[in-house]
Amino acid sequence: MPGHRSITEAEKLAAAKLGGIAIRREQMAAVANIYRAASAVRQHLENSVLRGSDLTWTAFVVLWVVWVWGESETRHVAEEAGISKGTLTGVVRTLESRGLLRRDGHPSDGRLVLLRLTPEGEEFMARVFPAFNEEEAFVTAGLSDAECRSLAEGLRSVVLQVEKHGEERRQSLLGGAEPAPRRSGRRPRA
């Protein structure tokens, strides 16, 4: 479990700290639990199936994106994986050295780089993903299939809200200022 406090302890401490402050508690709890769940799941998967494959979470996500999308530009892979292009460069070097991923120049634009899985990468993902999915089933074992669908739909709605309206909201809140540079998958500083 991430951190040294249980989710119940963290919730009690937050409630005591926030006391009489007028906030939207249900929304705060939803977002906090999205983060907690993502951290707990990521940590579990990194320490189980991915450790057995000698992969980091980020490397697995990059392989997943290229496996599902097929040959893709690096900028699109970085965006979909939620990492900076600089972070992607290091991950790609590692995956290339393991023979799982290949970098190629774009046929019509020499500035662009394309990524694709090697045959070994295709075989690797076909072998590792079922084990990864078994751990997805493990971490959601407390939910019924209907609850998993409902959770997935609710989280999809959160993602769509940010995709559709997040940039407009950001510009409104920050007076049009540029966003902070992406920091390799870590939670933003407070």
C-alpha positions as CSV (number, residue, x, y, z in Angstrom):
1,M,0.0,0.0,0.0
2,P,1.4,3.4,-0.9
3,G,2.4,5.7,2.0
4,H,2.5,4.8,5.6
5,R,-1.1,5.5,6.5
6,S,-4.2,3.5,5.4
7,I,-6.8,5.2,3.3
8,T,-9.2,5.3,6.3
9,E,-6.6,7.1,8.4
10,A,-5.8,9.6,5.6
11,E,-9.5,10.3,5.2
12,K,-10.0,10.9,8.9
13,L,-7.0,13.2,9.0
14,A,-8.2,15.2,6.0
15,A,-11.7,15.6,7.5
16,A,-10.2,16.8,10.8
17,K,-7.9,19.3,9.0
18,L,-10.6,20.7,6.7
19,G,-13.2,21.0,9.5
20,G,-15.3,24.0,8.7
21,I,-13.8,25.0,5.4
22,A,-16.5,25.2,2.7
23,I,-15.4,22.7,0.1
24,R,-17.0,20.1,-2.1
25,R,-16.1,17.1,0.0
26,E,-17.5,14.4,-2.3
27,Q,-15.5,15.8,-5.3
28,M,-12.4,16.0,-3.2
29,A,-12.8,12.4,-2.1
30,A,-13.4,11.3,-5.7
31,V,-10.2,13.0,-6.9
32,A,-8.1,11.9,-3.9
33,N,-9.3,8.3,-4.4
34,I,-8.5,8.4,-8.1
35,Y,-4.9,9.3,-7.2
36,R,-4.7,6.8,-4.3
37,A,-6.2,4.0,-6.5
38,A,-3.8,4.8,-9.4
39,S,-0.8,4.8,-7.0
40,A,-1.8,1.6,-5.3
41,V,-2.5,-0.2,-8.5
42,R,0.7,1.0,-10.2
43,Q,2.8,0.1,-7.2
44,H,1.2,-3.4,-7.0
45,L,1.7,-4.0,-10.8
46,E,5.3,-2.8,-10.7
47,N,6.1,-5.0,-7.7
48,S,4.4,-8.1,-9.2
49,V,4.1,-8.9,-12.9
50,L,6.2,-6.0,-14.1
51,R,9.1,-6.8,-11.8
52,G,9.0,-10.3,-13.0
53,S,9.4,-8.9,-16.5
54,D,12.0,-6.3,-15.4
55,L,9.8,-3.4,-16.6
56,T,8.9,-0.1,-15.1
57,W,5.3,1.1,-15.3
58,T,6.3,3.7,-17.8
59,A,8.1,1.2,-20.0
60,F,5.1,-1.1,-20.0
61,V,2.7,1.8,-20.9
62,V,5.0,2.7,-23.8
63,L,5.0,-0.9,-25.0
64,W,1.2,-1.0,-24.6
65,V,0.6,2.1,-26.6
66,V,2.8,1.0,-29.5
67,W,1.4,-2.5,-29.3
68,V,-2.2,-1.3,-29.5
69,W,-1.7,1.7,-31.9
70,G,0.9,0.1,-34.1
71,E,3.7,2.2,-35.5
72,S,3.4,5.7,-34.0
73,E,5.2,9.0,-33.8
74,T,7.1,9.6,-30.6
75,R,5.2,12.7,-29.7
76,H,1.9,10.8,-29.8
77,V,3.3,7.9,-27.7
78,A,4.6,10.4,-25.1
79,E,1.3,12.2,-24.9
80,E,-0.7,8.9,-24.6
81,A,1.7,7.6,-22.0
82,G,1.5,10.8,-20.0
83,I,5.2,11.4,-20.1
84,S,7.6,14.0,-21.5
85,K,9.4,13.5,-24.7
86,G,12.7,13.5,-22.7
87,T,11.4,10.7,-20.5
88,L,10.2,8.8,-23.6
89,T,13.7,9.0,-25.1
90,G,15.3,7.2,-22.1
91,V,12.5,4.6,-22.0
92,V,12.9,3.9,-25.8
93,R,16.6,3.5,-25.4
94,T,16.1,0.9,-22.7
95,L,13.4,-1.0,-24.7
96,E,15.5,-0.8,-27.9
97,S,18.5,-2.3,-26.0
98,R,16.2,-5.2,-24.9
99,G,15.2,-5.7,-28.5
100,L,11.5,-4.9,-27.9
101,L,11.1,-1.6,-29.7
102,R,12.5,-0.1,-32.8
103,R,13.0,3.6,-33.8
104,D,12.6,4.6,-37.5
105,G,12.7,7.9,-39.3
106,H,9.5,9.2,-40.7
107,P,9.3,8.6,-44.4
108,S,8.2,12.1,-45.3
109,D,9.4,14.3,-42.4
110,G,13.0,13.7,-41.3
111,R,12.4,15.6,-38.0
112,L,9.9,12.9,-36.8
113,V,10.6,9.5,-35.3
114,L,8.3,6.5,-35.5
115,L,8.2,3.7,-32.9
116,R,7.2,0.1,-33.5
117,L,7.5,-3.1,-31.7
118,T,9.9,-5.7,-33.0
119,P,8.7,-9.2,-33.4
120,E,10.3,-9.9,-30.0
121,G,8.3,-7.0,-28.6
122,E,5.1,-8.3,-30.1
123,E,5.7,-11.8,-28.6
124,F,6.7,-10.2,-25.3
125,M,3.4,-8.3,-25.0
126,A,1.3,-11.2,-26.1
127,R,3.0,-13.2,-23.3
128,V,3.1,-10.5,-20.6
129,F,-0.3,-8.9,-21.0
130,P,-2.3,-11.9,-19.9
131,A,-0.4,-11.9,-16.6
132,F,-0.8,-8.1,-16.3
133,N,-4.6,-8.6,-16.9
134,E,-4.7,-11.2,-14.1
135,E,-3.4,-8.6,-11.7
136,E,-6.0,-6.1,-13.0
137,A,-8.5,-8.8,-12.1
138,F,-6.9,-9.2,-8.7
139,V,-7.0,-5.5,-7.8
140,T,-10.6,-5.2,-8.8
141,A,-11.7,-8.5,-7.2
142,G,-13.8,-6.6,-4.6
143,L,-16.0,-5.3,-7.4
144,S,-18.6,-7.1,-9.5
145,D,-18.5,-6.9,-13.3
146,A,-21.3,-4.3,-13.2
147,E,-19.3,-2.3,-10.6
148,C,-16.2,-2.5,-12.8
149,R,-18.2,-1.2,-15.8
150,S,-19.7,1.6,-13.7
151,L,-16.3,2.6,-12.3
152,A,-14.8,2.5,-15.8
153,E,-17.6,4.7,-17.2
154,G,-17.3,7.2,-14.3
155,L,-13.5,7.5,-14.8
156,R,-14.1,7.8,-18.5
157,S,-16.4,10.8,-17.8
158,V,-13.7,12.4,-15.7
159,V,-11.1,12.0,-18.5
160,L,-13.6,13.3,-21.1
161,Q,-14.4,16.4,-18.9
162,V,-10.7,17.2,-18.7
163,E,-10.1,16.5,-22.4
164,K,-13.0,18.6,-23.5
165,H,-12.9,21.5,-21.1
166,G,-9.6,21.4,-19.2
167,E,-7.6,23.7,-21.4
168,E,-10.3,26.3,-21.4
169,R,-10.5,26.0,-17.6
170,R,-6.7,26.2,-17.2
171,Q,-6.6,29.4,-19.3
172,S,-9.4,30.9,-17.3
173,L,-7.8,30.1,-14.0
174,L,-4.3,31.2,-15.1
175,G,-5.1,34.2,-17.2
176,G,-3.8,32.4,-20.4
177,A,-0.4,31.6,-18.9
178,E,1.4,28.6,-20.4
179,P,1.2,25.3,-18.6
180,A,4.1,24.2,-16.4
181,P,6.4,21.7,-18.2
182,R,5.4,18.1,-17.8
183,R,7.4,16.3,-15.1
184,S,7.9,12.7,-16.0
185,G,4.7,11.2,-14.6
186,R,5.0,12.6,-11.1
187,R,2.3,14.3,-9.3
188,P,2.5,18.1,-9.6
189,R,4.1,20.1,-6.8
190,A,1.8,21.8,-4.4
